Amino acid sequence: MKYAVLIGDGMADYPIEELGGKTILQAARTPAMDYIAAHGKTGLAKTIPDGLPAGSDVANMSILGYDPAVYYSGRAPLEAASMSVALASDDVAFRCNLVTIEQGRIKDYSAGHISSEEAKILIETLDTELGTEELSFYPGISYRHLLVAKNNLGAEAECTPPHDITEKKIEEYLPGGKEGDFFSDLIKKSMIILELHPVNLKRIEEGKNPANSIWVWGQGYAPKFTPFRELYGKAGAVISAVDLLKGIGVYAGLDVIEVPGATGYLDTNYEGKASAAIEVLKTRDLVFVHVEAPDEAGHEGSIDKKLKAVEDFDSRIVAPILKHAEASDEPFTILVLPDHPTPISLKTHVPDPIPFAVYRTDKTDSDGTETFNEESARKGSLGLVKASDLIGILVKAK
């Protein structure tokens, strides 16, 4: 049996008035996911355990078969692993966003989805100006970067994700708690350095949002994972544009496949990801394919962009992998799901259970569901499951 787990980050949503009371999944044209639902079985999965933040880190850890209540230690350490940044036992890794601040408010949590090339210059400047023996900045992809603090610095600071506070006054959300003042001051210092940086002056000339501040959040220590193969007896790989997913893969001992042109946005290389997944399954048992674009559109509050992202995920990721599975001599199991809802109305993540559908090419039994969306999944025969149990259920199913 081969396994393909296809994750459309943030696809799930609430009913939207402009769409006639439909959710994005209900309104979007998704024939491939509908086929999987109609010819397989559906249900709801709880990806966010009670008491943990409704983040992509927690949700995707669950989907990859790791109970966050056991393994979760923070978002940034996972991204550090993807970036090959080794963490000592007393190192605290922070996610370090480049953001746009205007009139004391976060205008754009992604600084206009700044290019990785521009961002690298800015992060290296900050490391030169603000880095010390205790603090180091590491460039990542687009607006997503890393700050590592030594000697347990900031481990207990209280930080807020920037995508949760778009258009809100930053003074009310600067880091608090123990050593929060240190990181609040660091953010303010970054503003002085970045405001007149040539990269930002050029972006302003081009009508783009400047990356005129950092925002730190999601800190934690390096976690310890039981290898995926030891847990599930399968060799697998992860395909994603974002360091978070890659980092979970690294800690899980999964192969991390790099796809040129994978951006984590609407312009990502969908075809490259699908082709890489099909190639992976020639030599491995299982592949996780993650697409960030629907989540980004949700954070932007754009109905049109989210519809496009979901339809692109269906036609350019799910459809070709489904076609390959149907034509294969080997039996396939395909699991399709979001990691969490990112409702257009809220522009942030919520912990509500998400719809999922499972299809096996060697079985024709279905539960009568005709489409893939939040409402139809509630009626599915698989009911409500704990998401971290899903992989175990799939690989043990006969």
C-alpha positions in Angstrom: 0.0 0.0 0.0 1.2 3.5 -0.9 -0.1 6.5 1.1 -0.5 10.2 0.1 -1.6 12.7 2.7 -2.6 16.0 1.0 -2.9 19.0 3.2 -4.5 22.3 2.1 -3.5 24.6 4.9 -6.4 26.6 6.4 -8.9 25.4 3.7 -11.8 25.0 6.2 -13.9 28.1 6.9 -17.2 29.4 8.2 -20.3 30.2 6.0 -19.7 33.4 4.1 -22.5 35.8 3.3 -21.0 36.9 0.0 -21.0 33.2 -1.1 -24.7 32.8 -0.3 -24.0 31.3 3.1 -21.6 28.7 1.7 -18.1 28.0 3.0 -15.1 28.3 0.7 -15.0 24.5 0.3 -18.7 24.4 -0.6 -18.4 27.2 -3.1 -15.1 26.2 -4.8 -15.0 23.8 -7.7 -13.2 20.8 -6.3 -14.0 17.7 -8.4 -10.9 15.7 -7.3 -11.6 16.1 -3.6 -15.3 15.5 -4.2 -14.4 12.2 -6.0 -12.3 11.1 -3.0 -15.2 11.9 -0.6 -17.8 10.2 -2.9 -15.7 7.0 -3.4 -14.2 6.9 0.1 -15.2 7.7 3.7 -15.3 11.1 5.5 -15.3 12.5 9.0 -14.1 15.3 11.2 -10.7 15.4 12.9 -9.7 17.4 16.0 -6.2 18.6 15.1 -5.8 21.1 18.0 -5.8 19.4 21.5 -7.5 21.4 24.2 -5.3 23.9 25.8 -2.9 24.3 22.9 -2.7 27.2 20.4 -4.6 26.8 17.1 -1.4 27.0 15.0 -0.2 25.2 11.9 2.6 23.7 14.1 0.2 22.0 16.5 -2.3 21.0 13.7 0.3 19.6 11.3 2.1 17.7 14.0 -1.2 16.0 14.7 -1.7 15.2 11.0 1.8 13.7 10.8 0.9 11.3 13.6 2.4 13.0 16.6 0.3 14.0 19.6 1.1 17.6 20.3 0.2 17.0 24.0 3.2 14.8 24.1 5.6 16.3 21.5 4.9 20.0 21.2 7.5 22.5 22.6 6.9 25.5 20.4 6.7 26.5 16.7 10.1 28.1 16.1 12.3 25.0 17.1 10.6 23.1 14.3 11.5 25.7 11.8 15.1 25.8 13.2 15.4 22.1 12.3 14.4 22.8 8.7 16.9 25.6 8.4 19.7 23.3 9.8 20.1 25.5 12.9 21.2 23.3 15.7 19.8 24.2 19.1 21.6 23.7 22.4 19.6 22.5 25.3 19.3 26.1 26.7 18.7 27.8 23.3 15.3 29.3 22.8 14.2 29.6 19.1 11.7 32.4 18.1 9.9 32.8 14.9 10.9 36.2 13.6 8.5 37.7 11.0 9.3 40.7 8.8 6.1 42.8 9.1 4.8 46.2 7.9 3.9 48.6 10.7 2.0 51.8 9.9 0.8 54.3 12.4 1.5 52.0 15.3 -0.4 49.1 13.9 0.5 45.9 12.0 -0.7 46.6 8.5 0.7 43.5 6.9 2.0 40.4 8.8 4.0 39.3 5.7 5.4 42.6 4.5 3.8 42.2 1.2 5.0 38.6 0.9 8.5 40.0 0.6 10.9 37.9 -1.6 13.4 35.6 0.1 16.2 37.5 -1.6 15.2 40.9 -0.2 14.4 39.4 3.2 17.9 37.8 3.5 19.5 41.2 3.1 17.4 42.7 5.9 17.8 39.8 8.3 21.6 39.8 7.7 21.6 43.5 8.5 19.7 42.9 11.7 22.1 40.2 12.7 25.0 42.6 12.2 23.4 45.5 14.0 21.5 43.6 16.8 23.1 40.2 17.0 25.3 39.4 20.0 26.8 36.4 21.6 23.4 35.8 23.1 21.2 36.6 20.0 21.5 35.4 16.4 19.2 36.0 13.4 18.8 33.5 10.6 17.2 34.2 7.2 14.4 31.9 6.1 11.8 32.1 3.3 9.8 35.3 2.4 8.7 36.9 5.7 9.4 33.9 7.9 12.7 33.9 9.8 14.4 32.8 13.0 15.9 34.3 16.1 17.8 32.2 18.5 18.5 33.3 22.1 20.9 31.6 24.3 20.9 30.9 28.1 17.1 30.4 28.2 16.5 34.0 27.3 12.8 34.6 26.5 11.6 31.1 27.2 8.8 32.5 29.4 8.0 35.7 27.4 4.4 36.1 26.4 4.2 36.6 22.6 1.4 37.0 20.1 1.4 35.8 16.5 1.3 38.8 14.2 -1.4 37.4 11.9 -3.7 37.5 14.9 -3.4 41.2 15.4 -3.6 42.8 11.9 -4.7 46.4 12.1 -4.4 46.4 15.9 -2.2 48.7 18.0 1.1 47.0 18.6 1.7 48.6 22.0 -1.1 46.4 23.3 0.5 43.2 22.0 4.3 43.6 22.4 6.0 40.8 24.2 5.1 40.6 27.9 5.8 38.4 30.8 9.3 37.5 32.0 11.9 39.2 29.7 9.2 40.5 27.5 10.6 44.0 27.8 13.8 42.9 26.3 12.1 41.6 23.2 9.7 44.5 22.9 12.8 46.8 22.9 14.4 44.5 20.2 11.3 45.0 18.0 11.5 48.8 18.4 15.3 48.8 17.6 14.6 46.8 14.5 12.2 49.6 13.3 14.9 52.2 13.5 17.3 50.0 11.4 14.8 48.9 8.8 12.8 52.1 8.2 15.4 53.7 5.9 17.1 50.5 4.6 17.7 50.6 0.8 15.6 47.4 0.3 12.6 49.1 2.0 13.1 52.4 0.2 13.0 50.6 -3.1 9.9 48.6 -2.1 8.1 51.8 -1.2 9.1 53.3 -4.6 7.6 50.2 -6.3 4.4 50.6 -4.3 5.1 47.6 -2.1 4.7 47.3 1.7 8.1 47.8 3.4 9.4 45.2 5.8 10.0 47.9 8.5 9.9 45.8 11.6 10.4 42.3 13.0 7.9 40.5 15.2 9.0 37.6 17.4 6.7 34.8 18.6 6.3 31.0 18.8 9.3 30.4 20.9 10.4 27.1 22.4 13.1 24.5 23.0 14.2 21.7 20.7 11.7 18.8 20.9 12.4 15.1 20.9 10.5 13.0 18.5 10.2 9.2 18.2 11.1 8.4 14.5 8.2 8.0 12.2 9.4 4.7 10.9 9.6 3.4 14.5 6.1 4.5 15.2 4.4 3.4 12.0 6.7 1.1 10.2 6.7 3.2 7.1 9.3 5.2 5.2 8.0 8.6 4.2 8.8 12.1 3.0 7.5 15.7 3.4 6.9 18.2 0.6 6.2 21.8 1.7 7.4 25.3 1.0 7.4 26.3 4.7 10.1 25.6 7.2 7.6 24.6 9.9 6.5 21.4 8.0 10.0 20.6 6.9 11.1 20.9 10.5 8.5 18.5 11.8 9.7 16.1 9.0 13.3 16.5 10.2 12.5 15.7 13.8 10.3 12.8 12.6 13.2 11.3 10.5 11.2 11.8 7.3 12.9 12.8 4.1 12.4 16.5 3.3 12.0 17.0 -0.5 12.9 20.4 -1.9 10.9 21.6 -4.8 12.2 24.6 -6.8 9.7 27.4 -7.0 7.7 26.4 -3.9 6.9 29.7 -2.3 4.2 29.1 0.3 1.9 31.4 -1.6 -0.6 31.4 -4.5 2.3 31.4 -7.0 3.9 28.2 -5.6 5.0 25.5 -8.0 2.0 23.2 -7.7 3.0 20.9 -10.6 6.5 20.5 -9.1 5.1 19.4 -5.8 2.7 16.9 -7.4 5.4 15.5 -9.6 7.8 15.2 -6.6 5.1 13.4 -4.6 4.6 10.8 -7.4 8.4 10.3 -7.7 8.7 9.9 -3.9 6.2 7.1 -3.9 8.3 5.1 -6.2 10.8 4.4 -3.4 8.9 5.3 -0.2 5.6 4.2 1.4 4.1 7.5 2.3 4.3 11.2 1.3 2.9 14.3 3.0 2.2 17.1 0.6 1.5 20.5 2.2 0.2 23.6 0.4 0.2 26.9 2.3 -1.7 29.1 -0.1 -5.3 28.7 1.3 -4.1 29.7 4.7 -2.3 32.8 3.4 -5.5 33.9 1.6 -7.5 33.4 4.8 -5.1 35.6 6.7 -5.6 38.2 4.1 -9.3 38.0 4.3 -9.6 37.5 0.5 -12.5 35.4 -0.6 -11.3 35.4 -4.3 -7.8 34.4 -3.4 -8.9 31.6 -1.1 -11.3 30.2 -3.7 -8.4 30.2 -6.2 -6.0 28.6 -3.7 -8.5 25.8 -2.9 -9.3 25.2 -6.6 -5.6 25.2 -7.5 -4.9 22.7 -4.7 -7.6 20.5 -6.0 -6.8 20.6 -9.7 -3.0 20.9 -9.5 -2.1 18.7 -6.5 -5.0 16.4 -5.7 -6.1 15.6 -9.2 -2.7 14.5 -10.7 -1.9 12.4 -7.6 -5.3 10.8 -7.7 -4.9 10.1 -11.4 -1.5 8.4 -10.7 -3.0 6.4 -7.9 -5.9 5.2 -10.0 -3.5 4.1 -12.8 -1.0 2.4 -10.4 -0.5 -1.3 -10.1 -0.2 -0.9 -6.4 -3.1 0.0 -4.1 -3.2 3.6 -2.8 -4.7 5.3 0.2 -5.3 9.0 -0.2 -6.1 11.3 2.8 -7.1 14.8 2.0 -7.7 17.5 4.6 -7.0 21.0 5.9 -4.9 21.4 9.1 -7.3 23.9 10.7 -9.9 26.5 9.6 -8.6 30.0 8.8 -12.0 31.8 8.5 -12.1 34.8 6.1 -14.2 36.6 8.7 -11.5 36.3 11.4 -8.3 36.2 9.4 -6.7 33.8 11.8 -6.8 30.2 12.9 -9.5 28.6 15.0 -9.4 25.2 16.7 -12.6 23.8 15.2 -12.5 20.2 13.9 -11.7 19.9 10.2 -13.2 17.7 7.5 -11.2 14.8 6.1 -11.8 12.2 3.4 -10.0 8.9 2.9 -10.1 6.9 -0.4 -8.5 3.5 -1.1 -8.1 2.5 -4.7 -8.5 -1.2 -3.7 -11.9 -0.7 -2.1 -15.2 0.7 -3.4 -17.1 1.1 -0.2 -18.2 4.6 0.6 -20.4 6.3 3.2 -22.7 8.1 0.7 -21.0 11.5 0.9 -21.0 13.3 -2.5 -18.8 16.3 -1.8 -15.9 17.4 0.3 -16.7 20.2 2.7 -17.3 20.9 6.4 -21.0 20.1 6.4 -20.9 16.8 4.4 -18.0 15.6 6.6 -20.2 16.0 9.7 -22.4 13.2 8.3 -19.5 11.0 7.4 -19.2 7.4 8.7 -15.9 8.0 10.4 -17.3 10.5 12.9 -15.0 12.7 15.0 -11.5 11.4 15.5 -8.3 12.6 17.1 -6.1 13.7 14.2 -2.9 12.3 15.7 -4.5 8.9 15.5 -5.3 9.2 11.7 -2.0 7.9 10.4 -2.1 4.9 12.7 -5.7 4.1 11.6 -4.7 4.3 7.9 -1.6 2.1 8.1 -3.4 -0.5 10.2 -6.6 -0.6 8.1 -7.2 -3.9 6.3 
